[in-house]
Amino acid sequence: MAVFWRILFVSFLMLASIAMMTKTTRAEIFRLAILHGDVDIFDYEIGVIRLALEYADGDHDLELVLLPRTPQERLLLLMEEGGEINVFFTGHSRERERKFLQVDFPMTRGLLGNRIFITRPDVLPELRQVQTLKDLRAFTVGSGTDWPDTSIFKADGFNVVPSTYANLWGMLEKDRFDIFNRGIHEAFIEIAQQRANGRDLVIDQSVQVVYPFDYFLYLNRNDTKRHAILTQGLLRAHENGAFDAYFFDHPMIRRVLRDSQTTKRKRFFIENPSMPERLVNLPSEYWLVF
């Protein structure tokens, strides 16, 4: 009997060792670049990636790489070259989808394509008079140089003033353009930050521009393993309800749904020429309608 138990114990240790080895060999490190180096603004998106890794097979680590003065296109180039970063979330464009592996899961359920505007207090009365999309096009729009939104607004006939994210705030304050287009989930935390920095800026409550758009995860085209891990984790989290639970429980999302007043805004729908039908036709439950 003693021999039996010794054999059983040794067998258990061997199986445990094999399991540990398997777990170790499957582990991956995800080095995520954070745009502007601002973990507060992107806390929700970082959490989505952590959720994906939690529900994927294996025991993976997420490392945040803060590069506050590096523009989006430079970050994408770093990922294309391999090395410092190996995953990045950014707004969809055909070029990005062509150059990288894309995880076909809209991270904010389409909130990013719901654009509202930050502006100066003196502009608010004029925005309240807007009745048509033609009226809104009379306002100059600040937008990031390498943002897909910039091309979307230009394609619809808006006069867009491009610059870096950091410079746009000062330019808005100095009357270089009229309205700064922001994702509806971004505006509230950003305006708090800018007011803390002494800027006299406000969120317009009267208009909203909507187009199909979102953040997607991108990886180097050769990084099929990490791409499969993130895809598996997000699909599992979605299927078992964990993604929805995270989405609706996140403080930023709760505030958007509470304070955005979308039913009181004039909503203007425009096209996104870069968005392929394949993404527009993803399962309807991936997108939030509100």
Secondary structure, DSSP 8 states (H G I E B T S, - for coil): -HHHHHHHHHHHHHHHHHHHHHHHHH--EEEEEEETT-TTTTHHHHHHHHHHHHHSSS--EEEEEEETT--HHHHHHHHHH-SS-SBEEEE--HHHHHHSEEE---TTTTGGGEEEEEE-GGGHHHHHT--SHHHHTTS-EEEETT-HHHHHHHHTT--EEEE-HHHHHHHHHTTSSSEEEEETTTHHHHHHHHHHTT---EE--SEEEE-S--EEEEE-TT-HHHHHHHHHHHHHHHHTTHHHHHHHHSHHHHHHHHH--GGGSEEEE---TT--HHHHTS-GGGS---
